[in-house]
């Protein structure tokens, strides 16, 4: 693999060697010849600062300032403020010579001042330089694409990361430092133990701040003794797994950012593949969790054997059992490759494990068809668990929304001891069963109110009889007349009888609401809003929802 041409960016010195500059000469600013020319711009007005972005070569005939030193000073200051590369002045119609005072001003500022002693065609200069810059950028991108493909190929080998780091060093001619979250740092070329310690002390604070902030694709810069260090995080799923740093003896160019990003992406893919294999291995090792949740393990000694040394620590921690149901949105399902549920589940498990660990939970995960079951042990009991769980679910949903994966989550109440996991698991199942009824994607069992009691009524006939006793007339009227009296009553009770809010929620005018309420009173009796009857009606409505989860109310 050849070394990428880093000279695709043109310096002022190289511009002076172009054919159209053979009669030009440098009058001042020799120290700025290393500046890079990003573009060429012709400016013949005195106020123009907002037109520039920096890095431009400026061509002028002097029409804006002529022989006026004060106007030239204004013109020059704007160029300096916008960090242009150089100023080229053509002698001729407006100027016959450049005053020494102007040359001194340019020299002091370090801005290269190039003089054309005779008329030149600015159009030829701009076409020549722009074509050169564009062609060089094109060549650089082609070479970068080749290197990116080579990075990708290397990550498919057993020594992928080491080979990527070596190619990165060969391509940038910079020192490369790779710092994994777990394991020893690598230096290319090799560094002595003393040198590596010095570099790690320098990078330490930056790496800690980056890891605490979570994974971000944006690199950061460190200036140190005339060197610039670009630090690029490597990771995915909201977690940083490593950092790559390259040490340059100058300001970084676009090339370094692009190739570093490509290298970090390839290494992230390699690490992700390895973590996927580890997740599949962990999945096979925790199949016993399913037996625990279904009471097929009733002996604590069995769990001790299965978990090993972690049993004593985990068994005294609080935990929640969380149930995550997943499926592709309809559009994604029809347009995507049909993957097995287990493969999708393990991919999701990889994300879930990472996010739970970031928020101080130790997760034991098992897969049941299109549901992940997580026993989330709380390793930071002094911090509110529910608040952290909310952050966990928000992060997972945001990540999977991009993949068009729909998630519904149920959470059991806090518990302790492995042998009680079954109860929290049943609560998570009951919570998730109400997702359609409650029209929510995350449901906590301890927030379900009277539903907690209704779930414990095993006989559906008891619930049905209760519903019929208190709501039968409304249900019959809705079924025979196509009305919405039951929904109207639910909203009316939920909003404490506020007619204005109820009418808004039902999208009806106040007069229509009055008619419905009169009909409800006729069917249920004039005392239906008395405390006891109101409570019975609210419980009956919840029981009706539990028996008819698909009914929207």
N, C-alpha and C positions, 0 to 999 in steps of 0.2 A: 504494500500500500504506500503510495507516494505521499510526501509531505504536501499539505495544501498550500497553495500560493497565498501567503498572507499579504502580498503587495497589491491586492486588488483595490485597496484604497490608495488614492493618489496624493502624494505630498507636494508641497509648494516647490521643493527642489526638483522633483520629477517633472512638474509642469514646465519649469524653466528649460528643460531639456527637449520639450516638444518642438516640432518644426516651426510652428507659428510664433515661437518665442526666440528665434535665432538672433534677431536684432535687438531684443529687449535686454535690459540690464537691471540688476538689483541695486536700488539707491539707498535702502535702509532696511533694518529688521532682519539681519542675517540669522539671528538667534531663533527666528520663527520659521525657518525653512522646513522644519520637520512637521509643521502643521498639515493636517489632512484637508484636502479639498473635497467637499461633499457635493458641491454643485457650483454652477457659474451664474452670476446675476449681473445685469447691466443696470446701473442706477445713475440717473441724470437729474434727480430732484434733491432738494436740501433736507426735506423731512421724510424719513423712510423707515425708521427703526422697527416699526411693527411688521414690516414686510419680510424681515429676515429671521431665520431660525438658528443660525450658527453654522460655521464650516463652509460658508460660501466664498468663492473667489469673485471679487468685485471688479468690474470693468467700467471705466468712465472716460469721457473726453474732457471732463472738467467743467461741463456746461452749468452745473449747479453752483459752483463757487468761483469759477474763473480765476482771477488773480487776487481775490479777497481772502486774506489770511484768517480773518475771524470766521468767515463762512466755512473755510476749509477745516478749521478747528471743530466747528459744530458737526460737520460731515464725518470727520475722523473719529470723534468721540462716540458717535452712534455706531460706527463700525466696530470699535473696541468693545462697547457695551454688549453688542450682539455676538461677539467672539467669532468674527469672520476670519477666514484663512489668510487673505492678503488683499492688497489694493493695487490695481493696475491702471495707470494713467497714460492716455495717448496724447502726445504732443501734436499740435496742429492748429485747428481753428480757434480754440479757446485758450490754449496755453502754448507758450514757446519754450518755457523752461520751468523747472520746479525750484522754488526758493529754498535756500538752505534751512530756513526756519521750519519749513514743512518736513524736510528730511530729518531734522533733529527731533521733531514731534513724533514721527513714525518710529525712529530709532529708540526713543525713550520708551515707547509703548511696546516695543518688540514686534510690531506689525510689519511684515515684509511689504516694502513699497517698490513696485516694479514699474519701470518707465519704458514706454514704446517711443523711441525718438522720432518716428514717422508714423503716418496713418496706417492702420491695419483694419482688416475686416473682422469686426467682433462676431459676426455670424459664423465665420469659419472657425474661430477659436471655441465658441460655445458648442458647435457641432462636434468638433474634434474631441474636446474633453468629455462632453456628455456621453458620446459614443464609447469612449475608452472606459469610463466609469461603469456604464451599463454592461458592457461586454465582460469586464473584470468581475462584476457582481454575478453575472450569469455563470461564468466559469467557476467562481467560488462556490456557488450553490450546487453546481453539478458535482464538484469535488466533495462538498459536504454531504451530499446525498449518497455518494459512494462510501464515504466513511461511516455514515449512519447505517447503511446496509451491512457493512463489515462489523459494526458494533453488535447489530442484531444477530448476525451469524455466530459471533463469538460467544454470546450468552447462551447458545444452545450446546456449548461444550462444557466439560467438567471444570475447566479453569477459566470460565467466561469472564468473571469480574476482573481477574488479574490481567487478562489479555486486553480487555477494554481500557483499563488504566494505562497499560503500556502504549496502546495506540493513541490514546488521548495525549500522552506525553510526547510521543513522536510527532503528532500533528500540531501541537502548540509550542513545542520546544520550551515548555514551562515545567517547573516542579509540580508534581501531582501528589496530593495527600488525600487518602481515603480513610474516613473515620466511621466504622460501623457502630450502631447503637450497642451491639454486643460483640466483643472480640477486640483484637488488637488493630491499631491503625497501620496502614500500608503507605510506603513512600516510594515514588518513582521519579528519579532514580533513588536507589537505596540511601538511607540516611543513617548516620551513626546514632547510638542510643542517646548521646548528649544532644545532638542536633534535633532528633525527633522529640525529645522532651521539651526543648525550647519552642518548637513549633506548636506542640500541643498546649503549652502554657499560653501561647499567643492566641490560639484559636479557641481555647476553652470557654471563655465567656460568651463568645459569639455562638458557639454550638449549643450551649445551655439555653440561651435566649431563644434560639430557633426551635429547639425541641419543645420548650414550654409553650411556645406560640402555636404548636401543631404544625402539621405538614403544609408547606406552601411551595409552589413551584418557583417563586421569585428568589433569585440569588441576592446575596448581600456582599458588600465590599468592605475590606479592611485595608487602610493605608498604613504602611510600616517601613520606615527607613528607605523611602524612595521606591518601595515595591507596592504593587497592588495585588491583593489576594481576593479572588472571587470564590465565595462559599455557596455551593448549590445543595439544597436539601434533596434527598432521595427517599421516595416513599409513595404511599397511596393509602386510600381509605382513611384519610385524616390523620395518618401516623407517619412520623419520620423514622426511617429505618437506618439511615446513614447520611453522611455528608461527603461531598467531593469538593476539594479546594484546589485551585491552580494559582501558582505564584508567578506574577509577571513583573518584569523590570520597567514597565511603562503603564500608561493608562490602557485599560482593556478596550479592544475593538469589538465590533459586532460579531466577528467571526468566533471569538473566544466564547461569547455568550451562547451562540448557536450550537457550537460543537459540544460545549459543556452540558447544555440542555439535552442534546441527543444522547450523550454518554450516560447521563443520569436516568433518562427514560429507559434505556436498554438495561441498565443495572436494576432499576425498579421492576422491570418485567421479569428479570431473572430471579430476583428475590420473591416476587409475587408467586412465580411458579413453585419455588421451593416451599413457600408458606402454604400454598394450596396442597402440596403433597403432605406437609406436616399436618394440615387440618384434616385431610382424609385419614391419616393415621390416628389422630386424636379421636376422630369420629368412630373409628372401629374400636378404639379403646374404651369409649364411654357408652357403648350399647347397653351396658348394665343399668344406666340411668333410667331407661325406659321400664326396666323391670322394677326398679325402686318406685317409680311414679304409679305403677299399676299394682302395687302390693304383691309382686311376685318375689320380692326380697323382704323377709320379715325378721331377719336376724342381723343385728348390728355387726356381728363378727364377720359376716360375709362382706359387708361394706368396708371394714377395716382391711381385709385381704385385697379387695379390688382397688382401693385408693392408696393404701400404703401409709407412708409417714405423714401425709397431709391430713389424714382423718381427724386426728386430735385437734388440729388448728381449725379446720373448717367446721367441725361438728358443734363448736361453741359460738360460731358467728351467726348473726342474723342474715336471713336471705329472703328473696322474693322469687317465686317461680313465675317466669314470663313466657307467654306463648306468642309466637310471631307467625301469623299466617301469611303466606306469600303467593302471588300469582302475577303473571304479566297482564298489563292492560290488554283489552281486546285487540287494539290496533297492532301492538307489539307482538302479540301471540300469532297473528296471521301473517305478519311480515318478517318475523325472525326465524332463525333456524330452530327446529324443534329439539330442544335439549331435554335430557332426562330430568325428572324432578329431583333425583338425588344430586346430580351435578349442580343444579340451580341452588339446592339447599346447602351444599358444601361451599359454594361461592358466597352465599349469604352468610353462612356460619363464619367464614373468614373475616368478613366485615364486622359482624356482630361481636365476635371475640375481641377484635382490635378496639372497638369503641367502648365496650364494657370495661376492658382493662384500663383504658385511658381515664375512666371515671372511677377508678379504685374499686371495681368489682372483680371477683374471681369467678368466671363463668364455667359451669359444667353444661355441655350442650349435647342434645340428641335430636335426631331428625325423625319426624313421624309424617310420612307422606308429604304434604305441602305445608307442614308446620314445623318450626324450630321450637324446641322446649329448652329454656335456659334456667338453670338454678343459679341465681346471681348472688354470690356470697359477698356481703358488705365488708370491705377491708378498711373502711374509714368511717367507723360508727359515729364519730363526733361531727361529721358533716351530714346534713339532711339527706337521707337516702332518696326520697321521692323527687327532690329537686334535681339530683344527679341522674336519676332514671329518666326524667323528662328531657334532660340534655342528651342522654343516650339515644332515646327514641327519635328526637328531632334530627340528630346527626344521621342516624341510619335511614330515616325517611328521605332526607335531602339527598343522600348519596344514591339511593335506589330509585328516586324519582327520575334521575337522569337516564336510568336504564329502563324506565317505564315499568317498574315492578311495583305493584300495589301491595301495601302491607296493612294488616290489621293486627293490633296488639292487645292482649289481655294480661293483666297483672294480678296475681294472688296477694293476699295479705302477708305482712311480715311474719316470719316464723323462725324457728331454730331447731336444730337436730335433724339429721338425715331422715329419721324414721317418721317425721311429720311432713315430709315433702309432698306426700300424697294429698293432704288437705289443701295446701297452697296451690297445687296443680289443679285440683278440682275447681277451686275459686277462679283460677285463670281461665279455665274452660268456660265457666259460667259467665265470666265477664266478657269474653270474646263472642259468646253467643248472642249478646245484646248489641253488637255493632250496628246491625241494620235498624233495630228498634231505637237506639240512642243516636243514630246517625253520627257516630264518632269512630275514629281510627285507633284511638288509644283509650282503653277502659281499665280503671282500677277497681277491683272488687270492693275496696273499703269506701268507694264513692257512689255505690249503687243504691244506697238508701234502702227502701222497703223491698227491693228486689232480693236483697240478702236473705230476708225471711221467706219470701215466696219460693226461692230455689229449694228450700228445705221441706216444702210440701210435696211429698212424693206422689200423692194421688192427684192426677190431673182432673179427675172428676170433681174433687173438692173445689179446685179453683174454678172450673167451669160452672159449677152450681153457684158459687159466690158471685161470679161475673153476671150470670143470668139473673140472679136475685136483684142486683143493684143497677145493672145496665141493660137488662133484657129489652125493655120498651124502646130505648134509643137504638139498639142494634137492629131490632125488627123494623123500626121505622126507616133506618138508613138502607136496609136491604130491600124493602118493598118500594120505597119512594125515591131511592137514589140520593138521599140527603146526606149532610155531613154533621149531624147533631152530636155524635160521639166525639169527633175531632174538635168541634166547637166547645163542648164541655171541657175537654182536656186543656185546651188553650186558656179557657176562661178561668179554670181552677189554677193552672200554672202561673197565671199573671194576676192572681188575687182579685179577680173580678174587675180589672181596669178595662172598661169598654173601649176606650180609645186605642190602647195597645193591642187588645184582642182583635179589633177590626183591622188594624194595620197588619198584624201577623197572619190573619186569614185572607187578606186582600179583598175585603168586602166593605161596603158602605155601612155606616152606623145603623141605618134603618133596617138593613138585612140582618144585622146582628140582633137587633131588638126582636125581630120576628122569630129568629132561631131560639133565643132565650125564652121567649114566651112559650114556644113549643116544648122546650125541655122542661119547663115548669109544669106544663099541662101533663106531660108523660111521667114525670118523677115526683110530682107533688110540690106544693108551694114552699115546703120547708127543706128543700134539697140542699140549701146552703147553710143549714144549721151545723154546728161543729161536728156532731157525731156522724151525720149523714154525709157531710162533705169529706170527712176522713175516709169513710167507707167507700165513697165514690172514687177518691184518688187511689186507694188500694186496688179497687176493682179494675180501674183503668190500667194500672201497672200489671195486674194479673192478665188482663186481656192482651196486653202487648207481649207478655211472656209466652202466652199460648199462640199468639199470631205474630211472630217476629218479623215477617215480611210486610206487614201492614204499615203503611206510612201514616203517622199521626202528627 
